[in-house]
Amino acid sequence: MAEEYVSDPGLGERYDKQTQRIINPDGSFNIYREGLGPAIRHLYQFFLNISWLKFISILLVAYLVTNVLFALSYMAVGVDGIQGYRTHKFGSDFLTALFFSFQTFTTVGYGGLAPVGISVNIIASFQALVGFMSFSIATGVLYGRFAQPHAIIMYSKNILLSPFKGGYSLMFRAVNMRNNVLMEMEAKLLLATTKEVNGEFRRTYSRLKLDISQIDFFPLNWTLVHPIDEESPFFEKSPAQIMKLNPEVLVLLKGFDDSFSQVVHSRFSYTKGDIVFNAKFLPAYKTYRDGSTHLNVRDIHLYEKIKGKIQIEAISEKE
């Protein structure tokens, strides 16, 4: 049976230049959209999807910059409109205005500093409104980040070409990086290959059949195996021929998250630089004397090379 080609899954087929990988290691697509209009319309999605480090950094920078601007506004109208500023030895009028700005922005109001002038009261009233709205938005985004259901799946750093049931296969491993329960897991694999035709780069997509594409429970690591048989696009191809295809294996995992009671997804991809030929994975979990099973998630990357020269074409001879 011939290999199964599939139509464009939404990733494009023709390009004027050689492209990079389709899916980045963090699961995002390597595609940049232009012409989306004002970025402020997409800020909520932006803050939900960035890393925690970027999110906290942006909040801190925005907090400091906003209060510095208001402190400069207080200085512009005169810090003598702030009651108590002469009794605080902050070192300068700017620090007095800055600390008063922090207290107004957060609505703390310790009582040591208070607005007394008309101009200062107007600015302080406006800043209190900005602070109230800012903290409301930040709290909503923070809750959204915690409440948003998503899977944290770690994949093995390499995809191996290993002996399997008298032949060969491509295999990689995945593990759940949370202590929650994932069930009814499903996996899909696509192979994207690129070749140049008359100065145009074309992608071709093939469905990669899995030995086991569904599991009911996911407490341990899952080794996903693509047997290289007559239906495989790697059938009767040498390692050099496989690398010439410029392959990228696209991975989509889907499962039910018991914590959120929702279906979650995870994406990943392997490029030709991630393929290790003639190797096998080492065990990632062990059983102790008391009968308990222990999984070290970091061990899913461990593998060892197999002696001997790989000959994928030998599969057809055995069958």
Sequence and secondary structure as in RCSB ss.txt:
>XXXX:A:sequence
MAEEYVSDPGLGERYDKQTQRIINPDGSFNIYREGLGPAIRHLYQFFLNISWLKFISILLVAYLVTNVLFALSYM
AVGVDGIQGYRTHKFGSDFLTALFFSFQTFTTVGYGGLAPVGISVNIIASFQALVGFMSFSIATGVLYGRFAQPH
AIIMYSKNILLSPFKGGYSLMFRAVNMRNNVLMEMEAKLLLATTKEVNGEFRRTYSRLKLDISQIDFFPLNWTLV
HPIDEESPFFEKSPAQIMKLNPEVLVLLKGFDDSFSQVVHSRFSYTKGDIVFNAKFLPAYKTYRDGSTHLNVRDI
HLYEKIKGKIQIEAISEKE
>XXXX:A:secstr
    EE   SS SEESS    SB TTS BS        GGGGHHHHHHHS HHHHHHHHHHHHHHHHHHHHHHHH
HH GGGEETGGG  SSSHHHHHHHHHHHHHTT   SSSEE SHHHHHHHHHHHHHHHHHHHHHHHHHHHHHHS  
  EEE S EEEEEETTEEEEEEEEEE SSS EEEEEEEEEEEEEEEETTEEEEEEEE   S  EEEE SS EEEE
EE STTSTTTT  HHHHHHT  EEEEEEEEEETTTTEEEEEEEEEEGGGEEESEEE   EEE TTS EEE GGGG
G EEE SS   TTHHHHH 
